């Protein structure tokens, strides 16, 4: 069986920036173990698979080790494939059914706008492994959303300088850990907030740019700053720029995508029933 495969950089307007994702269009689902094996072979933060439905598409995401409930950057990359590469719709909006419900993506020029459910936080007790894994760097707030801890720090430099012990961090009972602080635009244009995302629990020590983490970050910073339209930067080594909008129960997460690779993969397994 021959399948098309695309690799794209999401949340960036420059190749080799943002977060790389693989996208594999399907006509019907492959066995779960086959999709997991493809994701492991790709060895990217996420590989997205999608199939057409009556109302749009059904999407699933796999890290090299597990299937996940939500992935922003791979959804952004998948929408780019649908709109600009496969060209299977002439509309400016596409809907993806997923384990996290219906996800909407609109295009405005070369910007793609994700519309995702919001994931607000609550105050949480800090797990002991947080302080030890961050080498004693202490957050000023510890909160938790549906799947991730959110650690708030005083300034952007603290976020940039964090060098976690990932083996220790992996013991924290969560999908991952978001760290964030106000943005100061020290070397680029100012943004409202910055972040990084660590998820050794999910097979990814650090995710370069994490759309799903912004379902938690946007409600937090919207309330703290008293504004609904924000800008953000994930200050990983690759980095990424995100436009954000708080809509109450949902959020908008906007970014750009660059195509890196178009290819084919060969597999010798039957499709799932």
C-alpha positions in Angstrom: 0.0 0.0 0.0 1.3 3.4 -0.9 0.3 6.4 1.2 1.1 10.1 0.7 3.0 11.8 3.5 3.7 15.5 4.1 6.0 17.1 6.6 5.3 20.7 7.5 6.5 23.4 10.0 3.6 24.9 11.9 3.3 28.2 13.7 6.1 29.8 11.7 6.6 31.7 8.4 10.2 30.4 8.1 11.3 26.9 7.2 13.1 25.1 10.0 11.2 27.1 12.6 8.0 26.4 14.5 6.9 22.8 15.2 7.3 20.0 12.6 4.4 17.7 12.0 3.8 14.8 9.6 0.4 14.5 7.9 -0.9 11.3 6.3 -4.2 11.5 4.3 -6.2 8.3 4.4 -9.4 7.1 2.7 -10.1 4.7 5.7 -8.4 4.1 9.0 -5.4 1.9 9.3 -5.0 -0.4 12.3 -4.0 1.6 15.4 -0.7 -0.3 15.7 0.2 0.7 12.1 -0.5 4.3 12.7 1.5 4.2 15.9 4.4 2.5 14.0 4.3 5.2 11.3 4.4 7.9 14.0 7.3 6.2 15.7 9.2 5.9 12.4 8.6 9.6 11.6 9.9 10.4 15.1 8.2 13.8 15.2 6.3 15.3 18.1 3.1 14.4 16.2 1.9 12.6 13.1 -1.7 13.4 12.1 -3.9 11.0 10.1 -7.3 12.0 8.7 -10.1 10.5 6.8 -13.0 12.2 5.0 -16.5 12.2 6.6 -19.9 13.5 5.5 -19.3 16.8 7.3 -15.6 17.3 6.9 -12.8 15.0 8.3 -12.0 12.9 11.3 -8.5 13.5 12.7 -6.2 11.5 15.0 -2.8 12.4 16.4 0.1 10.1 17.5 3.4 10.9 19.2 6.2 8.4 18.7 4.8 6.5 21.7 1.1 7.3 22.3 -2.1 8.6 20.7 -3.1 12.0 22.1 -6.5 13.7 22.6 -5.6 17.0 21.1 -2.7 18.5 19.0 -2.8 22.1 17.7 0.2 22.3 15.5 -0.5 19.0 13.7 -4.1 20.2 13.2 -2.8 23.4 11.7 -0.5 21.4 9.4 -3.4 19.1 8.4 -5.6 22.1 7.5 -2.8 23.4 5.3 -2.7 20.0 3.5 -6.5 20.1 3.0 -6.6 23.7 1.8 -3.4 24.1 -0.2 -2.0 20.6 -1.1 -4.7 18.1 -1.4 -7.2 20.9 -2.3 -10.2 18.8 -1.3 -12.3 21.8 -0.4 -13.0 25.2 -1.9 -14.4 26.6 1.3 -12.4 28.8 3.7 -13.5 26.7 6.7 -13.0 23.0 7.5 -14.2 20.9 10.4 -12.3 18.1 12.1 -14.1 15.6 14.3 -11.7 14.3 17.0 -11.4 12.9 20.5 -11.7 16.5 21.8 -14.9 17.2 19.8 -15.4 19.3 16.7 -12.4 21.5 15.8 -12.9 24.3 13.3 -10.1 25.8 11.1 -10.5 28.9 8.9 -8.1 30.4 6.5 -7.4 34.1 6.0 -4.7 34.5 3.4 -1.7 32.5 4.6 -2.9 32.5 8.2 -4.9 29.5 9.6 -7.2 30.0 12.6 -7.8 27.1 14.9 -11.1 27.2 17.0 -10.6 24.9 19.9 -12.4 24.3 23.3 -11.0 26.4 26.1 -9.2 24.6 29.0 -9.3 26.9 32.0 -7.2 26.2 35.0 -7.7 25.9 38.8 -5.2 26.4 41.6 -3.2 23.2 42.2 -0.9 21.8 44.8 2.6 21.7 43.5 4.0 18.2 43.0 7.3 17.8 44.7 9.0 16.8 41.4 8.3 20.3 40.0 10.9 22.1 42.1 13.5 19.3 41.8 13.0 18.9 38.1 13.4 22.7 37.5 16.6 22.8 39.6 15.0 25.0 42.3 13.6 27.7 40.0 10.2 28.4 41.7 7.0 29.5 39.9 4.9 32.2 41.4 1.7 30.3 40.6 0.9 26.6 40.1 -2.3 25.8 38.3 -3.7 22.8 36.5 -6.0 22.4 33.4 -7.6 19.3 32.1 -4.4 17.6 31.2 -1.4 19.8 32.0 0.2 21.7 34.9 0.6 25.5 34.3 3.6 27.1 36.0 3.7 30.9 36.0 7.0 32.7 36.4 8.0 36.3 36.9 9.7 37.1 33.6 10.6 35.8 30.1 14.3 35.2 30.9 13.4 32.7 33.5 11.4 30.7 30.9 14.3 30.9 28.4 16.8 29.8 31.0 14.9 26.7 32.3 16.9 23.5 31.8 14.7 20.8 33.2 15.6 17.3 34.5 13.3 15.5 32.1 13.6 12.1 33.9 12.3 13.8 37.1 9.7 15.8 35.2 8.3 12.6 33.7 7.2 11.5 37.2 4.6 14.4 37.4 1.1 12.9 36.9 0.0 14.9 33.8 0.3 15.0 30.0 2.9 17.7 30.4 4.0 20.9 32.0 3.5 24.4 30.6 5.7 27.2 31.8 4.8 30.8 31.1 5.6 34.4 31.9 4.8 37.9 30.6 6.6 38.7 27.3 9.1 41.5 27.2 10.2 41.3 23.5 13.8 41.3 24.5 15.1 40.2 21.1 12.0 40.4 18.9 8.7 42.3 18.7 6.9 42.4 22.0 4.2 39.8 22.8 1.8 39.5 25.7 3.2 36.2 27.0 5.8 33.6 26.3 5.8 29.9 27.1 7.5 26.5 26.8 6.0 23.0 27.0 7.6 19.9 28.4 6.0 16.5 28.0 8.4 13.6 28.7 5.4 11.7 30.0 4.1 11.7 26.3 7.5 10.9 24.7 8.4 14.5 24.0 10.9 16.2 26.2 10.2 19.6 24.8 7.6 20.4 22.2 8.7 23.4 20.0 5.3 25.1 19.6 2.2 23.7 21.2 -1.2 24.8 20.0 -3.1 22.7 22.5 -1.2 24.3 25.4 -2.7 27.6 24.3 -6.2 26.4 25.1 -4.9 26.7 28.7 -2.7 29.8 28.3 -5.2 32.0 26.5 -7.9 32.0 29.2 -5.3 32.5 31.9 -3.6 35.5 30.2 -6.9 37.0 29.0 -8.1 37.2 32.5 -4.8 38.4 34.0 -4.3 41.1 31.3 -7.9 42.0 30.9 -7.9 41.6 27.1 -9.3 39.1 24.7 -6.9 39.5 21.8 -3.3 38.6 22.6 0.0 37.7 20.9 2.3 34.9 22.1 5.7 33.3 21.4 6.8 29.9 22.4 10.5 30.4 23.2 11.9 27.0 22.4 15.0 26.7 20.3 12.9 26.6 17.1 10.4 29.1 18.4 7.0 30.1 17.1 4.6 33.0 16.9 0.9 32.7 17.7 -2.1 35.1 17.5 -4.6 34.4 20.2 -8.3 35.2 20.9 -10.4 34.4 24.0 -14.0 33.5 23.1 -15.1 32.3 26.5 -15.7 28.5 26.2 -13.5 28.4 23.0 -10.3 30.0 21.9 -8.8 31.0 18.6 -5.2 30.0 17.9 -3.8 31.4 14.7 -0.5 30.6 12.9 1.2 30.1 9.6 2.7 26.9 8.0 5.6 26.1 5.7 5.8 22.9 3.7 9.1 21.0 4.0 8.6 17.6 2.5 6.2 15.7 0.2 6.7 12.0 -0.2 5.2 8.5 -0.2 5.5 5.6 2.3 5.1 1.9 1.6 3.4 -0.4 4.1 2.3 -4.0 3.8 -0.7 -4.2 6.0 -4.4 -4.2 5.2 -6.7 -1.3 6.1 -8.8 -1.6 9.2 -12.4 -2.5 8.9 
